[in-house]
């Protein structure tokens, strides 16, 4: 998101934009540890850690890439097409 892009009000928190990210338990533990050691909130610690990571990226540091096995998932039906009166047809 660029600074000039309109953000819905419900996603704003002061100067910040609310987003949801997922973390591994060990990563979250480290954010908590950093926050405690620096006497700051977990949000502030996470923002700082992201800032450090972005600085590393801008300075050409790239992550190690790990190829992971993809597990099989069934192809599911689109149930949004089901007509209330007529039900579902395999046709």
N, C-alpha and C positions, 0 to 999 in steps of 0.2 A: 504494500500500500504506500502510495506516495503521499507526501505532506499536503498536496492540493486536492486529493480525492475526498469526496464527501463520505463521511462515516456515519451510519445510523446512530442516533442518540443513545439507544439502548446498549451499544457497544462501547460507549465512551465512559471513562472513569477519570475525570480531570483531564490531564494532558495525555493519558494513556488510552490505548485501545484494547478492549478485552478480546483475548483469543484463548483457545483451549489447545494444549499440547499434551502428549503422553510421554511419560518418562519410565525408564526401568527403575525398579526399586532402589538399586545401588546409586543411580544418578540422583534420585530424590533424597536419599540419605546424605549424599555429598552436598547437595544444595542446603539441606538443613544444617549440616556441620559447618559449612562456610558461613551461613547466616549467624549461627551461634558464636563462632569464633570472631566474627567482625561486628557483632552486636547490631545486627540489622534484620529486617524482616526477610522472610523467605522470598517474597516477591522482589525485593531490592537485590538480594543476592542472585536470584535467577536472572534479573535484568543485567546485572553487572557481568555475570558469567557469559550471557549471550553477547554482550558488548565485546568481551575479550575474544570470544569465538569469531565474531564478525571482523574484528581487527586482524586476527590470524588469517581469515579467508581473504581479506583485501590485500594482505601481505603475501599472497600466493600459497598459503598452506592449504592442503586439501586432505580430506579424510581418507583413511585406508578403506578400500572397498572390499566387502565380504560377500561372496556369492552364496546365497542361501537356497536350499531346496524348496521348491514351491509344492505345497500340498494340494491334492485334488479337492475340488469343491463341486457339488452337484449343480447342474444348471436348473434354476428354479423358474416356475411359472410367474408371469406378471398378473397378479391377482387384482390389480387395479382395474382390469378390463371386465371383471365379473359383473354381469347384469344382476341386479337385485331380484328381479322377477324370474328371469330365465335360467339363472344358475350358470354353471360352467360346462363347456362342451370341449371334447378332444378334437373336434373337427377343425 
